[in-house]
Amino acid sequence: MRTWTILVGLLLAGCDDTNPCDEYVSYICDCHPDDDCESLSNTYESADAELQDECALALDDQQDNDDESGHECGSGSDTATP
């Protein structure tokens, strides 16, 4: 289902000013604060269309991994089971 959502989002990307890389960086920084947010921000700051596609897919993969591991974002704690 998420893959379908990503594909539709990519098709609509020309109509929307949303940058998938900004969403990816925000998600990682909010949900995985141990990652280097500054480095991610610098890497994806001026992303071209190809890199934005990669960000959309990376975000989808990360969200799937978090769902599978039980990691909840926004709750302030990692609820993954060891």
C-alpha positions as a Markdown table, in Angstrom:
| # | Residue | x | y | z |
|---|---|---|---|---|
| 1 | Met | 0.0 | 0.0 | 0.0 |
| 2 | Arg | 2.8 | 2.4 | 0.8 |
| 3 | Thr | 4.5 | 1.7 | -2.5 |
| 4 | Trp | 1.3 | 2.8 | -4.3 |
| 5 | Thr | 1.1 | 5.9 | -2.1 |
| 6 | Ile | 4.7 | 6.7 | -3.0 |
| 7 | Leu | 4.1 | 6.2 | -6.8 |
| 8 | Val | 1.1 | 8.5 | -6.7 |
| 9 | Gly | 3.1 | 11.0 | -4.7 |
| 10 | Leu | 5.8 | 10.9 | -7.3 |
| 11 | Leu | 3.4 | 11.5 | -10.1 |
| 12 | Leu | 1.9 | 14.5 | -8.3 |
| 13 | Ala | 5.3 | 15.9 | -7.3 |
| 14 | Gly | 5.2 | 18.2 | -10.3 |
| 15 | Cys | 2.1 | 19.8 | -8.8 |
| 16 | Asp | 3.4 | 20.1 | -5.3 |
| 17 | Asp | 6.3 | 22.0 | -3.8 |
| 18 | Thr | 6.9 | 19.3 | -1.2 |
| 19 | Asn | 10.4 | 18.0 | -1.3 |
| 20 | Pro | 10.6 | 14.3 | -0.3 |
| 21 | Cys | 14.1 | 14.8 | 0.9 |
| 22 | Asp | 12.9 | 17.3 | 3.4 |
| 23 | Glu | 10.3 | 14.8 | 4.6 |
| 24 | Tyr | 12.9 | 12.1 | 4.8 |
| 25 | Val | 15.4 | 14.2 | 6.8 |
| 26 | Ser | 12.6 | 15.4 | 9.2 |
| 27 | Tyr | 11.4 | 11.8 | 9.7 |
| 28 | Ile | 14.9 | 10.5 | 10.5 |
| 29 | Cys | 15.8 | 13.4 | 12.7 |
| 30 | Asp | 12.5 | 13.1 | 14.7 |
| 31 | Cys | 12.3 | 9.4 | 14.9 |
| 32 | His | 16.0 | 8.4 | 15.0 |
| 33 | Pro | 17.7 | 11.2 | 16.8 |
| 34 | Asp | 21.0 | 9.2 | 17.1 |
| 35 | Asp | 21.5 | 9.7 | 13.3 |
| 36 | Asp | 23.5 | 12.7 | 12.2 |
| 37 | Cys | 20.8 | 15.2 | 11.2 |
| 38 | Glu | 23.2 | 17.9 | 10.1 |
| 39 | Ser | 24.9 | 15.6 | 7.7 |
| 40 | Leu | 21.6 | 14.4 | 6.3 |
| 41 | Ser | 20.4 | 18.0 | 5.9 |
| 42 | Asn | 23.6 | 18.9 | 4.0 |
| 43 | Thr | 23.4 | 15.8 | 1.8 |
| 44 | Tyr | 19.9 | 16.4 | 0.7 |
| 45 | Glu | 19.7 | 20.2 | 0.8 |
| 46 | Ser | 19.5 | 20.9 | -2.9 |
| 47 | Ala | 18.2 | 17.6 | -4.1 |
| 48 | Asp | 17.5 | 17.1 | -7.8 |
| 49 | Ala | 14.5 | 15.1 | -9.1 |
| 50 | Glu | 16.4 | 11.8 | -9.1 |
| 51 | Leu | 17.7 | 12.3 | -5.6 |
| 52 | Gln | 14.1 | 13.3 | -4.5 |
| 53 | Asp | 12.9 | 10.0 | -5.9 |
| 54 | Glu | 15.5 | 8.1 | -3.9 |
| 55 | Cys | 14.5 | 10.1 | -0.7 |
| 56 | Ala | 10.8 | 9.1 | -1.2 |
| 57 | Leu | 11.8 | 5.4 | -1.5 |
| 58 | Ala | 14.2 | 5.6 | 1.4 |
| 59 | Leu | 11.4 | 7.2 | 3.6 |
| 60 | Asp | 9.0 | 4.5 | 2.6 |
| 61 | Asp | 11.6 | 1.8 | 3.4 |
| 62 | Gln | 12.5 | 3.4 | 6.8 |
| 63 | Gln | 8.8 | 3.7 | 7.8 |
| 64 | Asp | 8.2 | 0.0 | 6.8 |
| 65 | Asn | 11.3 | -1.0 | 8.9 |
| 66 | Asp | 10.0 | 1.0 | 11.8 |
| 67 | Asp | 6.6 | -0.5 | 11.5 |
| 68 | Glu | 8.0 | -4.1 | 11.4 |
| 69 | Ser | 10.3 | -3.5 | 14.4 |
| 70 | Gly | 7.6 | -1.8 | 16.5 |
| 71 | His | 9.4 | 1.5 | 16.6 |
| 72 | Glu | 6.9 | 4.3 | 17.1 |
| 73 | Cys | 7.7 | 7.8 | 16.2 |
| 74 | Gly | 6.3 | 10.9 | 17.9 |
| 75 | Ser | 5.8 | 9.2 | 21.3 |
| 76 | Gly | 9.2 | 10.4 | 22.6 |
| 77 | Ser | 10.5 | 6.8 | 23.2 |
| 78 | Asp | 11.5 | 3.8 | 21.2 |
| 79 | Thr | 9.0 | 1.1 | 21.8 |
| 80 | Ala | 10.7 | -1.6 | 19.7 |
| 81 | Thr | 11.0 | -4.9 | 21.4 |
| 82 | Pro | 14.6 | -6.2 | 21.8 |
